[in-house]
Amino acid sequence: MALAYSKIRENLIASAKPRDNESLAWLTHYLHALGSDHSDVYLQGLRGLIEGNEEMKKIVFREGGQMRLGIKWDIPFPPPAKPKFSFIDLFAGIGGFRLAFQNLGGKCVFSSEWNEYSKKTYEANFGEVPFGDITKIDAATIPDHDVLLGGFPCQPFSIAGVSKKNALGRKHGFEDETQGTLFFDVVRIIKSKRPKAFILENVKNLVSHDKGNTFRVIKGALRELDYTVYPLVMDGKAFVPQHRERIFLVGFDTRIFNNEEEFSFPAVPEEGPTIREILQDNVEAKYTLTDHLWKYLQDYSAKHKAKGNGFGFGMTNLDGISRTLSARYYKDGSEILIPQGLKNPRRLTPRECARLLGYPDNFVIPVSDTQAYRQFGNSVVMPLVQAIGENLVKEIRIFNESRKPQIAVHS
């Protein structure tokens, strides 16, 4: 009889403190790996954690010391029963990449994310606590996989991030000691595990950062590993009602594909959904701007307009699309305001933000509004990633089919 994942959450995960998350990462990864070739990888990591922890022993083992053989995944987005390929999810955030690739039939065999609030959202939806700091993860402990996915931190390269760091006299790009070099941890893992393919994502400004030198280094590092690299800036507005440009880098192992893959980025429709289509019918009054905040935003906009600057709030055309949702949206909501006739405008709700990134309504939002705004402001456009992934997975499927042994037909 399978153990319901909800019981594990009830007994262990919901009450866990951040310091316990690494233990929970080993546990939940082990549970996802049950019955697979790489379950021993996670069981080895669990052994030391289980000693003296009776609650964890009950979850991992049945009475008499037998390992549990099945989990009932009563969560919004369970792993596929018969996966077609495997992938890992680096800088996982709240799981936009994971959701897209599970929709395509993929099984996630490893995830990593440093932010504790994002881990909470990720676990609530996928039943897995990601591992933490990627710089401390030994690539040898990561299972083999077909596809590596990663939206490595964009702040060192974003226009807003660079401007802020310049104003504070701080370094940006690869010289940002906390986030700028995390790309090379991706390189380290690709070099060690050699996935068949990868998708990396970052802000559009990555292409022009440091007069293009940063982007040249990134492409060069990936090509030195013997991967072809397909870069393209794409706008999510064809899939969601939001102007959101991001650079995607898709790569294929030349040692496997021999430069013969026929990958192309997906063609996108000229027109997508409108803001009106993602709005909720009944919205709490707390999302309406106060008189004080609304006056401040209007005065701020007027001041900069008088100076010839374009700074100001963004009143959204409900029959059009919005500006780009940012992680700072929780501060005042100024970049995307929803008109309300004679009333003051309002912010988007967290659920509307989820829809603005293409997440379905059964996606659980277990955190505060402030954290939810940050999380969706940092997210990928899920259906856009899925469209790119569909073309990538097609190439892997063609390769796998070509490797199947041919059965001789005798007359």
VOGU-3710 file (C-alpha; in Angstrom, 3 decimals, decimal comma):
1> malayskire> 0,000/0,000/0,000  1,404/3,376/-1,039  2,086/6,128/1,468  0,312/9,427/0,750  2,710/12,326/0,377  0,269/14,535/2,300  0,984/12,419/5,394  4,701/13,068/5,025  4,045/16,790/4,798  1,722/16,662/7,792
11> nliasakprd> 4,208/14,736/9,938  7,483/16,274/8,913  7,662/18,912/6,217  5,061/21,533/7,116  6,630/22,158/10,529  10,259/22,000/9,376  12,609/24,904/10,029  14,901/26,270/7,289  17,855/24,491/8,901  16,055/21,178/8,255
21> neslawlthy> 15,620/21,787/4,541  18,788/20,010/3,460  17,591/16,874/5,268  14,176/17,240/3,654  15,841/17,643/0,264  17,527/14,256/0,677  14,265/12,696/1,853  11,978/14,069/-0,852  14,484/13,395/-3,626  14,757/9,820/-2,335
31> lhalgsdhsd> 10,986/9,410/-2,400  10,841/10,657/-6,006  13,643/8,268/-6,937  12,020/5,124/-5,489  12,134/2,322/-7,997  14,718/4,053/-10,204  18,398/3,403/-10,804  19,472/6,472/-8,824  17,510/5,930/-5,601  20,695/4,705/-3,895
41> vylqglrgli> 22,318/8,099/-4,470  19,765/9,734/-2,202  19,500/6,837/0,227  23,242/7,160/0,905  22,715/10,802/1,802  19,780/9,845/4,004  21,500/7,206/6,071  23,293/9,622/8,370  20,191/11,795/8,695  17,926/8,894/9,617
51> egneemkkiv> 19,947/7,759/12,614  18,231/9,033/15,735  15,329/10,548/13,761  12,376/8,262/14,428  9,943/10,332/12,364  12,144/10,071/9,281  12,693/6,347/9,887  8,928/5,783/9,852  8,640/7,604/6,540  11,530/5,926/4,757
61> freggqmrlg> 11,079/2,407/6,134  8,150/0,141/6,808  7,920/-1,954/9,969  10,632/-4,582/10,062  13,113/-2,384/8,220  11,696/-2,872/4,728  12,002/0,148/2,431  8,761/1,707/1,290  8,018/0,841/-2,318  5,486/3,436/-3,307
71> ikwdipfppp> 4,264/6,973/-2,735  0,835/8,323/-3,545  1,601/11,787/-4,946  -1,461/13,728/-3,795  0,029/17,062/-4,889  -0,952/19,467/-7,696  1,797/18,375/-10,105  2,915/14,777/-9,544  5,750/13,202/-11,539  4,720/11,336/-14,703
81> akpkfsfidl> 4,007/7,646/-14,171  5,905/6,674/-17,333  8,503/9,389/-17,993  9,879/9,829/-21,502  13,117/11,554/-20,432  14,848/12,975/-17,353  15,925/16,493/-16,410  17,383/18,525/-13,558  16,123/21,904/-12,376  18,860/24,365/-11,289
91> fagiggfrla> 18,074/27,803/-9,789  14,619/26,265/-9,691  12,693/29,191/-8,192  9,074/28,102/-7,883  9,258/25,511/-10,654  8,324/27,171/-13,955  10,847/25,058/-15,848  9,810/21,927/-13,980  6,114/22,373/-14,673  6,781/22,935/-18,380
101> fqnlggkcvf> 8,971/19,863/-18,725  6,692/17,630/-16,647  3,922/18,652/-19,041  6,158/17,301/-21,821  6,526/13,940/-20,070  9,830/14,530/-18,278  10,884/13,297/-14,829  12,853/15,677/-12,606  15,702/13,802/-10,891  17,345/16,739/-9,062
111> ssewneyskk> 16,461/20,300/-8,093  18,370/23,155/-6,469  17,226/26,548/-5,141  18,712/28,731/-2,393  15,685/30,871/-1,402  13,769/29,320/1,498  10,409/30,881/0,547  10,724/29,635/-3,037  11,522/26,171/-1,681  8,253/26,275/0,243
121> tyeanfgevp> 6,259/27,047/-2,909  8,176/24,427/-4,894  7,532/21,701/-2,317  3,830/22,532/-2,053  3,386/21,985/-5,784  5,863/19,228/-6,651  6,377/17,346/-3,390  10,097/17,987/-3,388  12,353/20,280/-1,355  15,201/21,513/-3,583
131> fgditkidaa> 18,785/21,294/-2,410  20,367/24,614/-1,470  23,560/26,483/-2,408  24,656/25,178/-5,806  28,286/26,076/-5,120  28,346/23,413/-2,385  26,752/20,653/-4,457  29,085/17,900/-5,630  28,208/17,160/-9,260  28,939/13,475/-8,584
141> tipdhdvllg> 25,825/13,323/-6,364  23,580/14,537/-9,197  21,993/11,681/-11,151  22,595/11,345/-14,882  19,942/13,173/-16,895  18,916/14,026/-20,446  18,268/17,750/-20,057  19,714/20,423/-17,761  17,489/23,427/-17,064  18,545/26,621/-15,344
151> gfpcqpfsia> 17,568/30,268/-15,095  20,805/31,396/-13,442  20,560/34,652/-11,422  19,895/37,672/-13,603  20,532/40,521/-11,152  24,245/40,862/-12,028  23,263/41,443/-15,676  19,847/43,143/-15,585  19,535/46,836/-16,425  17,987/47,585/-13,018
161> gvskknalgr> 20,532/45,426/-11,216  23,523/46,995/-12,949  22,210/50,535/-12,360  21,660/49,865/-8,672  25,096/48,291/-8,214  26,755/51,181/-10,051  24,961/53,679/-7,810  26,174/51,787/-4,728  29,693/51,368/-6,092  29,307/47,590/-6,278
171> khgfedetqg> 30,528/45,195/-8,932  28,182/43,546/-11,415  28,319/40,842/-14,063  30,929/38,146/-13,448  32,607/40,418/-10,903  29,569/40,169/-8,625  31,091/37,777/-6,090  27,774/36,454/-4,756  25,825/35,795/-7,957  27,906/36,688/-10,989
181> tlffdvvrii> 29,961/33,506/-11,039  27,102/31,044/-10,542  27,018/30,487/-14,297  30,318/28,642/-13,939  28,664/26,208/-11,528  26,298/25,395/-14,394  29,356/24,829/-16,589  30,878/22,611/-13,893  27,770/20,420/-13,767  27,399/20,220/-17,551
191> kskrpkafil> 31,054/19,186/-17,847  30,627/16,470/-15,212  27,237/15,037/-16,215  27,147/15,778/-19,967  23,380/16,001/-20,473  22,181/15,520/-24,030  20,850/19,077/-24,042  20,260/22,156/-21,899  18,165/25,310/-21,729  19,500/28,349/-19,875
201> envknlvshd> 17,544/31,568/-19,360  18,448/35,104/-18,338  17,474/38,736/-18,850  17,709/40,331/-22,289  20,468/42,658/-21,047  22,827/39,680/-20,755  23,447/40,028/-24,506  24,711/43,607/-24,250  26,266/43,550/-20,764  29,883/44,764/-20,722
211> kgntfrvikg> 29,664/45,603/-24,448  28,829/42,006/-25,284  31,878/40,517/-23,557  29,833/38,691/-20,912  27,707/36,960/-23,536  30,762/35,995/-25,568  32,326/34,393/-22,479  29,132/32,445/-21,765  28,771/31,130/-25,313  32,478/30,367/-25,489
221> alreldytvy> 32,440/28,392/-22,219  29,518/26,263/-23,423  31,044/25,650/-26,849  34,347/24,631/-25,263  32,414/21,781/-23,642  31,468/20,585/-27,148  27,904/21,849/-27,195  26,208/23,679/-30,015  24,512/26,806/-28,681  21,325/28,356/-30,034
231> plvmdgkafv> 20,650/31,791/-28,468  17,524/33,862/-28,974  15,730/36,701/-27,187  12,046/35,859/-26,990  9,055/37,819/-25,703  6,451/35,983/-23,631  3,635/38,225/-24,889  2,481/35,613/-27,410  1,644/33,267/-24,528  0,701/35,609/-21,668
241> pqhreriflv> -0,530/39,240/-21,588  2,858/40,609/-20,542  5,817/42,159/-22,346  8,627/39,983/-20,982  11,797/39,578/-23,044  14,347/36,982/-21,995  17,401/35,400/-23,589  17,275/31,627/-23,999  20,316/29,509/-24,753  19,586/25,989/-25,990
251> gfdtrifnne> 22,484/23,561/-26,342  23,052/20,039/-27,686  25,988/17,719/-26,995  27,964/17,509/-30,246  29,511/14,220/-29,106  26,021/12,727/-29,257  24,218/14,686/-31,969  27,270/15,342/-34,168  25,805/18,759/-35,095  22,980/16,969/-36,894
261> eefsfpavpe> 20,097/18,097/-34,672  17,477/20,181/-36,443  16,424/22,334/-33,518  14,688/25,647/-34,091  12,925/27,973/-31,693  9,133/27,759/-31,885  7,145/30,030/-34,127  4,882/32,152/-31,941  1,470/33,633/-32,701  1,346/37,341/-33,452
271> egptireilq> -1,351/37,996/-30,878  -1,764/36,510/-27,437  -4,210/36,891/-24,562  -5,160/40,232/-23,015  -4,936/41,420/-19,422  -8,717/41,340/-19,144  -8,626/37,555/-19,608  -6,483/36,919/-16,514  -8,255/39,209/-14,037  -10,227/37,821/-11,106
281> dnveakytlt> -13,872/38,762/-10,691  -13,883/39,590/-6,989  -10,774/41,255/-5,605  -10,219/42,218/-1,981  -10,091/45,936/-1,153  -6,525/45,613/0,175  -5,190/45,513/-3,409  -6,595/48,991/-4,183  -3,974/51,721/-3,753  -4,423/54,019/-0,796
291> dhlwkylqdy> -4,998/57,715/-1,492  -1,520/58,456/-0,127  0,273/55,943/-2,366  -1,759/56,887/-5,442  -0,945/60,589/-4,951  2,736/59,762/-4,473  2,887/57,792/-7,727  1,118/60,542/-9,662  3,414/63,244/-8,239  6,495/61,112/-8,944
301> sakhkakgng> 5,408/60,564/-12,530  4,652/64,264/-13,073  8,048/65,274/-11,682  9,949/63,024/-14,056  7,747/63,870/-17,011  8,594/67,544/-16,477  12,290/66,604/-16,714  11,697/64,719/-19,943  12,113/61,301/-18,350  9,841/58,352/-18,931
311> fgfgmtnldg> 9,646/57,190/-15,356  6,211/56,633/-13,944  3,446/54,202/-13,145  1,987/51,877/-15,767  -1,781/52,100/-16,091  -2,644/48,964/-18,010  -4,918/48,813/-21,051  -7,184/45,907/-20,168  -7,510/44,966/-23,837  -3,739/44,938/-24,264
321> isrtlsaryy> -0,729/43,625/-22,383  1,154/44,782/-19,318  4,675/45,935/-18,687  7,179/43,410/-17,340  6,352/42,159/-13,841  9,407/42,605/-11,618  10,438/41,182/-8,257  9,930/44,656/-6,739  6,203/44,663/-7,545  5,375/44,188/-3,861
331> kdgseilipq> 6,689/47,688/-3,088  4,036/49,778/-4,823  2,738/47,854/-7,847  3,551/50,832/-10,016  4,642/49,000/-13,178  1,293/47,245/-13,595  -1,777/49,062/-12,282  -5,337/47,964/-13,017  -7,835/50,816/-13,595  -11,045/50,719/-11,564
341> glknprrltp> -13,107/53,560/-12,966  -13,729/56,232/-10,324  -11,811/54,288/-7,679  -8,075/54,347/-7,240  -6,304/51,739/-9,388  -5,200/48,474/-7,839  -2,334/46,017/-7,892  -2,609/42,605/-9,429  -3,372/39,871/-6,924  -0,834/37,048/-6,510
351> recarllgyp> -3,181/34,709/-8,415  -3,336/37,180/-11,287  0,473/37,374/-11,241  0,565/33,580/-11,497  -1,727/33,748/-14,519  0,451/36,496/-15,976  3,312/33,974/-16,076  1,134/31,148/-17,414  0,691/29,100/-14,234  -2,591/27,170/-13,960
361> dnfvipvsdt> -5,027/28,020/-11,186  -4,267/24,829/-9,248  -0,738/26,098/-8,669  -0,509/26,528/-4,895  0,666/29,862/-3,470  1,541/29,041/0,177  3,504/32,230/0,959  2,676/35,843/1,834  1,698/38,326/-0,882  5,110/39,992/-0,603
371> qayrqfgnsv> 6,956/36,724/-1,215  4,521/35,702/-3,969  5,140/38,952/-5,870  8,893/38,398/-5,602  8,573/34,811/-6,791  6,421/35,496/-9,824  8,505/38,568/-10,656  11,523/36,268/-10,923  9,736/33,488/-12,802  9,947/32,297/-16,377
381> vmplvqaige> 6,915/32,441/-18,661  5,946/28,806/-18,249  4,125/28,186/-21,566  6,963/29,841/-23,516  9,473/27,501/-21,859  7,189/24,591/-22,685  7,050/25,603/-26,357  10,857/25,780/-26,539  11,103/22,518/-24,625  8,753/20,760/-27,031
391> nlvkeirifn> 11,165/21,386/-29,911  14,155/20,329/-27,796  12,474/17,130/-26,600  11,577/16,271/-30,195  15,297/16,167/-31,049  16,012/13,891/-28,074  13,145/11,614/-29,088  14,497/11,363/-32,649  17,937/10,537/-31,266  16,553/7,897/-28,888
401> esrkpqiavh> 14,521/6,300/-31,680  17,631/6,063/-33,839  19,406/4,168/-31,066  16,773/1,464/-30,705  17,937/-1,927/-31,977  16,458/-2,789/-35,337  14,529/-6,050/-35,439  15,374/-8,075/-38,529  12,426/-9,104/-40,647  12,826/-12,542/-42,266
411> s> 10,859/-13,525/-45,292
//
